[in-house]
Amino acid sequence: MSQVESTYKSKDTEELIDRFFFRPAGYGVALISAKLKITPNALTIIGIAFGISAGHLYYYKSISINLLGIFIFILGDILDSADGQLARMTNKISKTGRIFDGVATNLISISIYMHLILRSLDSEIGWWMFLIAAIAGSSHVIQAATADLYRHAYLYIVCGKEKSELDNSVNIKSQIENLPWKGNRIDKFFLIVYLDYTKRQELISGKFLELVKYIKENYETIPEWLSTEYRASFKKMNKYYNFLTVNSRTTAVAVAILLNIPVLYFLFEIFVLNSVLLFVWKTQMKKSQAMLDKIKKV
C-alpha cells in the first residue's frame, strides 16, 4: 500500500479521478499542513472560502472569470480531500470534524445555487429559477444523504468500524443529552444538526436499515465471511454512490456555466441524479433483503 492509499477510507469507495488526482494532491497538502501544524478544521475553513468564492465567480457571464471559478473550485475540492487525509494522518478524526465538513459542503452549495439563480434572472426562465432551484436543492439533500449512508455502511461492514462513521439517531440523541451546553456549544450545535441529518438518512433507508441493525445487534466484530459476502454483493454499487456526490456535480456545473445555461445544472440534479438515485434505492433494497435473508440462515 502506498502512503497516499494509507489515507484512503477504502480503495473500493474511491473514484478514479480521486485516486489519480484529488487524493495525491490532497496528500501533498496534508503533509505540508502537518508540518505547519495546520488543523483539519482550518483546511475545511479555507476550503469553504475557496468554494464560496468560486460560486460567486460563476455569476459572471465571462468565460475567463468562469474558468477562474472552476480552477478555484478544484482547489477547494483538493482541500476537501486534504482535511480528511490530514485527520487520518494525525489521528484527529472526530465527529465534529465530519459534521463540519458537511456544513462546509452545504455552504458552498448555497453559494453556487444563489449565484446561478441571480445569473439567470434576466434570462427567459427568470424567476422560475427559484422554483427549479428549490426542487434541485431538495433532491440534492436526499441524494447526498443516501450516498453517504450507503457508503459508510459499506465501510463499516467491509473495512471495519474504524474506517466508518456510520451512526444512528438514538446514539446521537444520547450524546446530545449527555453533553452540557457550557463549554460545548459548538459541538452540541453540530450534534443537533447531525441528528436531523441522520434521521433523514434513516427515513429513506427502508430494508437497508433492517440489514444494518441486524448486523450491529448480532456481530460485535464483523466476521470475515460476512465482509466478503457484503463486498461481493455491494462493491459495484460504490460507483453509483460516488456519482451522487461531488465530482459529477463539479463537472455538471462547469458545463452549465461555460455554455451559459445555468439551468442545466439544476436539471442535471433533478433528472439525471434523481434517476440514478431511484436505481440505487431499488437495487439497494433488493440486495439488502437478499443479504438479510441469507445471514439469518447462518
C-alpha beads as a LAMMPS data file, in Angstrom:
LAMMPS data file: protein, C-alpha beads

298 atoms
297 bonds

1 atom types
1 bond types

-500.0 500.0 xlo xhi
-500.0 500.0 ylo yhi
-500.0 500.0 zlo zhi

Masses

1 110.0

Atoms # bond

1 1 1 0.000 0.000 0.000
2 1 1 1.336 3.445 -0.957
3 1 1 1.472 6.333 1.508
4 1 1 -1.365 8.057 -0.356
5 1 1 -3.521 4.914 -0.214
6 1 1 -2.964 4.748 3.542
7 1 1 -5.060 7.933 3.813
8 1 1 -7.999 6.411 1.915
9 1 1 -11.003 5.217 3.833
10 1 1 -11.135 2.373 1.327
11 1 1 -9.869 1.830 -2.209
12 1 1 -13.247 0.331 -3.111
13 1 1 -15.021 3.610 -2.382
14 1 1 -12.589 5.895 -4.214
15 1 1 -13.429 7.272 -7.659
16 1 1 -10.856 7.030 -10.450
17 1 1 -10.313 10.822 -10.584
18 1 1 -9.869 10.864 -6.794
19 1 1 -7.231 8.116 -6.865
20 1 1 -5.237 9.716 -9.662
21 1 1 -5.675 13.419 -8.881
22 1 1 -7.544 14.629 -5.792
23 1 1 -6.080 12.133 -3.291
24 1 1 -2.426 12.589 -4.373
25 1 1 -2.876 16.379 -4.456
26 1 1 -4.698 16.321 -1.116
27 1 1 -1.967 14.147 0.375
28 1 1 0.647 16.730 -0.574
29 1 1 -1.402 19.493 1.044
30 1 1 -1.939 17.300 4.134
31 1 1 1.799 16.664 4.500
32 1 1 2.612 20.380 4.312
33 1 1 -0.236 21.183 6.700
34 1 1 1.002 18.617 9.224
35 1 1 4.471 20.181 9.186
36 1 1 2.984 23.670 9.624
37 1 1 0.662 22.366 12.375
38 1 1 -2.436 23.409 10.423
39 1 1 -5.500 21.554 11.692
40 1 1 -8.049 19.655 9.548
41 1 1 -10.762 22.146 10.538
42 1 1 -8.547 25.031 9.403
43 1 1 -8.225 23.379 5.989
44 1 1 -12.000 22.979 5.910
45 1 1 -12.464 26.704 6.590
46 1 1 -10.031 27.626 3.808
47 1 1 -11.886 25.211 1.514
48 1 1 -15.172 26.941 2.371
49 1 1 -13.677 30.288 1.366
50 1 1 -12.484 28.821 -1.941
51 1 1 -15.829 27.164 -2.675
52 1 1 -17.932 30.234 -1.853
53 1 1 -15.606 32.422 -3.943
54 1 1 -15.918 30.007 -6.866
55 1 1 -19.710 30.169 -6.583
56 1 1 -19.532 33.965 -6.827
57 1 1 -17.358 33.778 -9.948
58 1 1 -19.997 31.568 -11.585
59 1 1 -22.328 34.582 -11.551
60 1 1 -20.432 36.476 -14.262
61 1 1 -21.081 35.871 -17.958
62 1 1 -17.383 35.793 -18.765
63 1 1 -15.565 32.645 -19.860
64 1 1 -12.270 33.779 -18.309
65 1 1 -13.888 34.574 -14.942
66 1 1 -15.852 31.317 -15.039
67 1 1 -12.676 29.337 -15.785
68 1 1 -11.038 31.040 -12.816
69 1 1 -14.039 29.997 -10.707
70 1 1 -13.705 26.385 -11.874
71 1 1 -9.998 26.438 -11.041
72 1 1 -10.664 27.837 -7.562
73 1 1 -13.414 25.279 -7.034
74 1 1 -10.990 22.460 -7.909
75 1 1 -8.535 23.873 -5.366
76 1 1 -11.370 23.789 -2.842
77 1 1 -12.024 20.148 -3.714
78 1 1 -8.354 19.365 -3.113
79 1 1 -8.623 20.959 0.321
80 1 1 -11.815 18.973 0.943
81 1 1 -9.808 15.830 0.280
82 1 1 -6.826 17.064 2.287
83 1 1 -8.740 17.811 5.505
84 1 1 -9.883 14.210 5.837
85 1 1 -6.479 12.849 4.855
86 1 1 -4.798 15.125 7.396
87 1 1 -7.238 13.990 10.098
88 1 1 -6.395 10.345 9.390
89 1 1 -2.638 11.039 9.202
90 1 1 -2.581 12.882 12.518
91 1 1 -5.245 10.750 14.214
92 1 1 -7.518 13.764 14.682
93 1 1 -10.682 12.180 13.324
94 1 1 -13.740 13.472 15.171
95 1 1 -17.485 13.545 14.780
96 1 1 -17.371 17.347 14.959
97 1 1 -14.948 17.355 12.036
98 1 1 -17.255 15.112 9.993
99 1 1 -20.247 17.342 10.699
100 1 1 -18.254 20.499 9.986
101 1 1 -17.227 19.004 6.649
102 1 1 -20.908 18.508 5.819
103 1 1 -21.710 22.084 6.848
104 1 1 -18.895 23.282 4.570
105 1 1 -20.372 21.405 1.614
106 1 1 -23.785 22.948 2.287
107 1 1 -22.391 26.487 2.468
108 1 1 -20.564 26.039 -0.832
109 1 1 -23.688 24.586 -2.477
110 1 1 -25.738 27.565 -1.267
111 1 1 -23.225 29.941 -2.848
112 1 1 -23.372 28.083 -6.178
113 1 1 -27.175 27.920 -6.160
114 1 1 -27.586 31.577 -5.244
115 1 1 -25.220 32.848 -7.929
116 1 1 -26.629 30.599 -10.658
117 1 1 -30.122 31.874 -9.817
118 1 1 -29.002 35.517 -9.918
119 1 1 -27.210 34.924 -13.207
120 1 1 -30.427 33.587 -14.730
121 1 1 -32.880 36.268 -13.600
122 1 1 -32.541 38.252 -16.835
123 1 1 -32.987 35.138 -18.997
124 1 1 -36.231 33.710 -20.358
125 1 1 -36.513 31.460 -17.314
126 1 1 -36.257 34.418 -14.943
127 1 1 -37.913 33.964 -11.574
128 1 1 -38.853 30.368 -12.359
129 1 1 -35.248 29.582 -11.480
130 1 1 -36.160 29.887 -7.789
131 1 1 -38.680 27.042 -8.102
132 1 1 -36.367 24.910 -10.243
133 1 1 -33.501 25.508 -7.808
134 1 1 -35.729 24.597 -4.835
135 1 1 -36.617 21.249 -6.445
136 1 1 -32.963 20.637 -7.320
137 1 1 -31.851 21.593 -3.804
138 1 1 -34.354 19.230 -2.176
139 1 1 -33.158 16.479 -4.495
140 1 1 -29.535 17.315 -3.681
141 1 1 -30.110 16.872 0.055
142 1 1 -31.687 13.431 -0.397
143 1 1 -29.087 12.293 -2.942
144 1 1 -26.139 13.259 -0.750
145 1 1 -27.642 11.764 2.425
146 1 1 -28.425 8.489 0.664
147 1 1 -24.978 8.126 -0.889
148 1 1 -23.301 8.965 2.438
149 1 1 -25.337 6.362 4.337
150 1 1 -24.711 3.542 1.881
151 1 1 -21.013 4.313 1.533
152 1 1 -20.380 4.414 5.291
153 1 1 -22.353 1.212 5.787
154 1 1 -20.108 -0.408 3.173
155 1 1 -17.036 0.819 5.032
156 1 1 -18.443 -0.421 8.359
157 1 1 -19.193 -3.940 7.158
158 1 1 -16.358 -4.473 4.669
159 1 1 -13.479 -2.417 6.096
160 1 1 -14.226 -2.307 9.813
161 1 1 -15.700 0.116 12.331
162 1 1 -12.564 2.272 12.457
163 1 1 -12.926 3.142 8.756
164 1 1 -16.589 4.114 9.001
165 1 1 -18.546 6.980 10.520
166 1 1 -21.850 5.103 10.470
167 1 1 -24.130 6.214 13.299
168 1 1 -27.784 6.209 14.338
169 1 1 -30.190 8.774 15.730
170 1 1 -30.622 7.012 19.096
171 1 1 -26.891 7.153 19.784
172 1 1 -26.583 10.779 18.658
173 1 1 -29.594 11.845 20.732
174 1 1 -27.994 10.227 23.790
175 1 1 -24.749 12.125 23.132
176 1 1 -26.667 15.413 22.889
177 1 1 -28.490 14.775 26.169
178 1 1 -25.259 13.893 27.992
179 1 1 -23.243 16.828 26.638
180 1 1 -23.688 20.044 28.648
181 1 1 -24.046 23.336 26.780
182 1 1 -21.417 25.007 28.940
183 1 1 -18.063 24.750 27.230
184 1 1 -19.504 22.610 24.405
185 1 1 -21.795 24.985 22.490
186 1 1 -20.253 24.380 19.066
187 1 1 -20.016 20.598 19.464
188 1 1 -23.567 20.371 20.798
189 1 1 -24.938 22.555 17.991
190 1 1 -23.201 20.391 15.398
191 1 1 -24.615 17.245 17.030
192 1 1 -28.148 18.674 16.825
193 1 1 -27.611 19.380 13.119
194 1 1 -26.192 15.890 12.682
195 1 1 -29.178 14.330 14.461
196 1 1 -31.559 15.875 11.921
197 1 1 -29.327 14.674 9.071
198 1 1 -29.174 11.125 10.470
199 1 1 -32.942 10.980 10.928
200 1 1 -33.360 11.869 7.243
201 1 1 -30.993 9.042 6.331
202 1 1 -32.943 6.560 8.440
203 1 1 -36.237 7.729 6.955
204 1 1 -35.135 6.855 3.429
205 1 1 -33.209 3.656 4.207
206 1 1 -36.068 1.118 4.409
207 1 1 -34.976 -2.525 4.309
208 1 1 -31.354 -1.461 4.297
209 1 1 -31.689 -0.125 7.855
210 1 1 -33.054 -3.527 8.924
211 1 1 -29.942 -5.187 7.493
212 1 1 -27.531 -2.812 9.219
213 1 1 -29.441 -3.053 12.511
214 1 1 -29.394 -6.854 12.389
215 1 1 -25.648 -6.915 11.729
216 1 1 -24.903 -4.451 14.536
217 1 1 -27.064 -6.343 17.030
218 1 1 -25.678 -9.774 16.212
219 1 1 -21.991 -9.155 15.496
220 1 1 -19.704 -7.231 17.827
221 1 1 -16.938 -7.823 15.294
222 1 1 -17.888 -8.291 11.652
223 1 1 -16.869 -11.853 10.650
224 1 1 -14.711 -12.241 7.555
225 1 1 -17.299 -14.315 5.701
226 1 1 -19.885 -11.543 6.118
227 1 1 -17.460 -8.847 4.944
228 1 1 -16.641 -10.972 1.907
229 1 1 -20.313 -11.627 1.110
230 1 1 -21.245 -7.970 1.500
231 1 1 -18.327 -6.804 -0.645
232 1 1 -19.210 -9.255 -3.407
233 1 1 -22.804 -8.042 -3.443
234 1 1 -22.359 -4.292 -2.982
235 1 1 -18.901 -3.366 -4.336
236 1 1 -20.207 -2.330 -7.770
237 1 1 -22.727 -0.003 -6.094
238 1 1 -19.921 2.309 -4.973
239 1 1 -19.656 3.876 -8.436
240 1 1 -23.311 4.893 -8.182
241 1 1 -22.920 6.221 -4.637
242 1 1 -19.983 8.302 -5.869
243 1 1 -21.888 9.592 -8.886
244 1 1 -24.414 11.125 -6.493
245 1 1 -21.710 13.182 -4.764
246 1 1 -19.180 15.879 -5.608
247 1 1 -17.293 15.056 -8.804
248 1 1 -20.290 14.639 -11.087
249 1 1 -21.730 17.927 -9.809
250 1 1 -18.412 19.715 -10.330
251 1 1 -18.420 18.631 -13.977
252 1 1 -22.096 19.460 -14.469
253 1 1 -21.845 22.989 -13.077
254 1 1 -18.711 23.665 -15.133
255 1 1 -20.503 22.633 -18.332
256 1 1 -23.589 24.671 -17.414
257 1 1 -21.748 27.934 -16.783
258 1 1 -19.369 27.610 -19.749
259 1 1 -22.377 27.072 -22.040
260 1 1 -24.104 29.980 -20.252
261 1 1 -27.130 27.798 -19.495
262 1 1 -27.122 27.695 -15.650
263 1 1 -30.445 25.851 -15.510
264 1 1 -28.689 22.807 -16.989
265 1 1 -27.027 22.208 -13.636
266 1 1 -30.346 22.130 -11.804
267 1 1 -31.912 19.922 -14.476
268 1 1 -28.941 17.562 -14.121
269 1 1 -29.678 17.202 -10.410
270 1 1 -33.425 16.826 -10.928
271 1 1 -33.466 14.379 -13.813
272 1 1 -30.076 12.651 -14.136
273 1 1 -29.092 12.343 -10.475
274 1 1 -32.626 11.518 -9.342
275 1 1 -32.757 8.738 -11.945
276 1 1 -29.513 7.330 -10.531
277 1 1 -30.908 7.747 -7.010
278 1 1 -34.035 5.747 -7.852
279 1 1 -31.895 2.994 -9.366
280 1 1 -29.679 2.950 -6.257
281 1 1 -32.678 2.820 -3.909
282 1 1 -34.327 -0.033 -5.810
283 1 1 -31.127 -2.050 -6.164
284 1 1 -30.021 -1.420 -2.582
285 1 1 -33.354 -2.558 -1.173
286 1 1 -33.331 -5.731 -3.285
287 1 1 -29.756 -6.601 -2.345
288 1 1 -30.362 -5.743 1.315
289 1 1 -33.339 -8.076 1.582
290 1 1 -31.419 -10.886 -0.114
291 1 1 -28.426 -10.351 2.201
292 1 1 -30.624 -10.186 5.310
293 1 1 -32.395 -13.432 4.385
294 1 1 -29.027 -15.083 3.762
295 1 1 -27.288 -14.153 7.013
296 1 1 -30.355 -15.053 9.100
297 1 1 -29.928 -18.603 7.889
298 1 1 -26.308 -18.789 9.035

Bonds

1 1 1 2
2 1 2 3
3 1 3 4
4 1 4 5
5 1 5 6
6 1 6 7
7 1 7 8
8 1 8 9
9 1 9 10
10 1 10 11
11 1 11 12
12 1 12 13
13 1 13 14
14 1 14 15
15 1 15 16
16 1 16 17
17 1 17 18
18 1 18 19
19 1 19 20
20 1 20 21
21 1 21 22
22 1 22 23
23 1 23 24
24 1 24 25
25 1 25 26
26 1 26 27
27 1 27 28
28 1 28 29
29 1 29 30
30 1 30 31
31 1 31 32
32 1 32 33
33 1 33 34
34 1 34 35
35 1 35 36
36 1 36 37
37 1 37 38
38 1 38 39
39 1 39 40
40 1 40 41
41 1 41 42
42 1 42 43
43 1 43 44
44 1 44 45
45 1 45 46
46 1 46 47
47 1 47 48
48 1 48 49
49 1 49 50
50 1 50 51
51 1 51 52
52 1 52 53
53 1 53 54
54 1 54 55
55 1 55 56
56 1 56 57
57 1 57 58
58 1 58 59
59 1 59 60
60 1 60 61
61 1 61 62
62 1 62 63
63 1 63 64
64 1 64 65
65 1 65 66
66 1 66 67
67 1 67 68
68 1 68 69
69 1 69 70
70 1 70 71
71 1 71 72
72 1 72 73
73 1 73 74
74 1 74 75
75 1 75 76
76 1 76 77
77 1 77 78
78 1 78 79
79 1 79 80
80 1 80 81
81 1 81 82
82 1 82 83
83 1 83 84
84 1 84 85
85 1 85 86
86 1 86 87
87 1 87 88
88 1 88 89
89 1 89 90
90 1 90 91
91 1 91 92
92 1 92 93
93 1 93 94
94 1 94 95
95 1 95 96
96 1 96 97
97 1 97 98
98 1 98 99
99 1 99 100
100 1 100 101
101 1 101 102
102 1 102 103
103 1 103 104
104 1 104 105
105 1 105 106
106 1 106 107
107 1 107 108
108 1 108 109
109 1 109 110
110 1 110 111
111 1 111 112
112 1 112 113
113 1 113 114
114 1 114 115
115 1 115 116
116 1 116 117
117 1 117 118
118 1 118 119
119 1 119 120
120 1 120 121
121 1 121 122
122 1 122 123
123 1 123 124
124 1 124 125
125 1 125 126
126 1 126 127
127 1 127 128
128 1 128 129
129 1 129 130
130 1 130 131
131 1 131 132
132 1 132 133
133 1 133 134
134 1 134 135
135 1 135 136
136 1 136 137
137 1 137 138
138 1 138 139
139 1 139 140
140 1 140 141
141 1 141 142
142 1 142 143
143 1 143 144
144 1 144 145
145 1 145 146
146 1 146 147
147 1 147 148
148 1 148 149
149 1 149 150
150 1 150 151
151 1 151 152
152 1 152 153
153 1 153 154
154 1 154 155
155 1 155 156
156 1 156 157
157 1 157 158
158 1 158 159
159 1 159 160
160 1 160 161
161 1 161 162
162 1 162 163
163 1 163 164
164 1 164 165
165 1 165 166
166 1 166 167
167 1 167 168
168 1 168 169
169 1 169 170
170 1 170 171
171 1 171 172
172 1 172 173
173 1 173 174
174 1 174 175
175 1 175 176
176 1 176 177
177 1 177 178
178 1 178 179
179 1 179 180
180 1 180 181
181 1 181 182
182 1 182 183
183 1 183 184
184 1 184 185
185 1 185 186
186 1 186 187
187 1 187 188
188 1 188 189
189 1 189 190
190 1 190 191
191 1 191 192
192 1 192 193
193 1 193 194
194 1 194 195
195 1 195 196
196 1 196 197
197 1 197 198
198 1 198 199
199 1 199 200
200 1 200 201
201 1 201 202
202 1 202 203
203 1 203 204
204 1 204 205
205 1 205 206
206 1 206 207
207 1 207 208
208 1 208 209
209 1 209 210
210 1 210 211
211 1 211 212
212 1 212 213
213 1 213 214
214 1 214 215
215 1 215 216
216 1 216 217
217 1 217 218
218 1 218 219
219 1 219 220
220 1 220 221
221 1 221 222
222 1 222 223
223 1 223 224
224 1 224 225
225 1 225 226
226 1 226 227
227 1 227 228
228 1 228 229
229 1 229 230
230 1 230 231
231 1 231 232
232 1 232 233
233 1 233 234
234 1 234 235
235 1 235 236
236 1 236 237
237 1 237 238
238 1 238 239
239 1 239 240
240 1 240 241
241 1 241 242
242 1 242 243
243 1 243 244
244 1 244 245
245 1 245 246
246 1 246 247
247 1 247 248
248 1 248 249
249 1 249 250
250 1 250 251
251 1 251 252
252 1 252 253
253 1 253 254
254 1 254 255
255 1 255 256
256 1 256 257
257 1 257 258
258 1 258 259
259 1 259 260
260 1 260 261
261 1 261 262
262 1 262 263
263 1 263 264
264 1 264 265
265 1 265 266
266 1 266 267
267 1 267 268
268 1 268 269
269 1 269 270
270 1 270 271
271 1 271 272
272 1 272 273
273 1 273 274
274 1 274 275
275 1 275 276
276 1 276 277
277 1 277 278
278 1 278 279
279 1 279 280
280 1 280 281
281 1 281 282
282 1 282 283
283 1 283 284
284 1 284 285
285 1 285 286
286 1 286 287
287 1 287 288
288 1 288 289
289 1 289 290
290 1 290 291
291 1 291 292
292 1 292 293
293 1 293 294
294 1 294 295
295 1 295 296
296 1 296 297
297 1 297 298
